[in-house]
Amino acid sequence: EMMQLRAEETSLQNELGHEFYDRYLYLSGQSNRIGVSSVMIGSAAEQSGISQGDLIVQYDDHPVFNSRDLQHASTSGERGELATVTLLRDGRRVSLSLPRGPLGVHLQPVRVDPNPG
């Protein structure tokens, strides 16, 4: 049943497009971002400059709405190849390069208005 629900969620995301899916998640009270609650010492995340409080919004140009999206994106491709991670930090977008694979972070779901103001 969980696999079917995930497939339906992916289908909805594809049908709506990333921008409208993001808005849908927010308006329906669901988390639409993943926040970095801590960074492990010596991890790829620490070495690349990811910090506690950052919100991960893209991994290798793919939108990330939850930890499952991040896990799928970080394990696709060749382990160790460089991938770009786009973060929201203090309201600004920051892009960092790091090796594909485990980041070495603890994550938490976060709900953020994708269209503030």
Secondary structure, DSSP 8 states (H G I E B T S, - for coil): -HHHHHHHHHHHHHHH-HHHHHHHHHHTT---EEEEEEE-TTSHHHHHT--TT-EEEEETTEE--SHHHHHHHHHSS-TTSEEEEEEEETTEEEEEEEESS---EEEEEE---SS--
